[in-house]
Amino acid sequence: MSNDDEPELMTTALLERASPSLPASPTPSEPSDAATPSSSAQERSAYTPQYVPPDQAALAWIDHVQKGGSVPNGPIFIELLQAMLAWHPPFPAPMATLADDLNVKLKIVDTGKKFPHMLDTLNGRLADHEAIWTQCKTKMTHIQVKLKDSNGTPVRGTAVQQGGLKLRLTLHKVSDDEAMHDGYNPRQNEGLFRGRAGNAFEPQVTMLESMHEFRFQVMLLSSDIAGARMYVKVAPVDPQLACNPNLIVQSHSFISRARMPDESFMRREQRGAAASQLLSMATMAETGASSFSPPPEGSSTTETDSHTASPNKRQCIAPESSAVLVRAQP
């Protein structure tokens, strides 16, 4: 079989697969110099056409012409174009299907007191299972996700998506599944999140291994959105992977407040202790001032002066005292 006949046979096989009712492609008007028409016909009669995708047939013709072969005539060119229009290339298996085949699931891992910061029972009015999950703006929130199979074995992100599983963390109101944006925070330049050490938080990551932990502060308060509760959602960035519910997780609902109650209590206690200390100091000062009274007018201060005078100084006795002492002698 000559090189000129190869693209034609590929087109013929293509048309027989795509449109069985169409006749075979006509023979090119300029046969190759390397073969005679009779030998070409004999080889073709022994050749069994097989399906060739249109893109491969087109590539074969391109290669054939680039190597100096004849250009396909009009009918063959038209048949090739028609086959390409009628042909629908098979879509590659979506990554979501791959994840289903791998039996992989994304799960949230307990991070202890990093989420939630507090379980509010409203002073005991709520049972433990009814307690309100509470996050504090001044504390770091940790959300950890992990890929596992049905046996609980960790699965690397690169096994689900080439180059690593790309994930994005978003914040939502319980009443609305749409992700919130920085504009929901009335305090400018705060946004929804803050990263570690006051840096910006990056909500999109590439998980190469089986686990990743998001660390951030929730800057949006529930009071900013009419007291609504909120939740965190982690989902793949890839649209096809995002259609797989096994790769989407959302946290327990929670409220966000400015600070923890114990912080407010401690600050009140500290302010109260400082005020009590100042009041005590003022009271002691007043007590010390009132306990000291000046001596009566005309009273002698000789005894006091004698105790307080320096021992190197001579003590003087008033004349009146000397006269009294003289009269007292026999």
Buried (B, 14 or more C-beta within 10 A) or exposed (E): BBBBBBBBBBBBBBBBBBEEEEEBBBBBEEBBEEBEEEBBEEBBEEBEBEEBBBEEBBBBBEEBEEEEBBEBBEEBBEBBEBBBEEBEEEEEEBBBBBBEEBEBBBEBEEBEEBBBBBBBEEEEEEEEEEBBBBBBBEBBBBBBBBBBEEEEEEBBBBBBBEEBBBBBBBBBBEEEEEBBEEEBBEEEEBBBBBBEEEEEBEBEBBBEBBBBEBBBBBBBBBEBBEEBBBBBBBBBBBEBBBBBEBBBBBBEBBBBBEEBEEEEEEEEEEEEEEEEEEEEEEEEEEEEEEEEEEEEEEEEEBEEEEEEEEEEEEEEEEEEEEEEEEEEEE
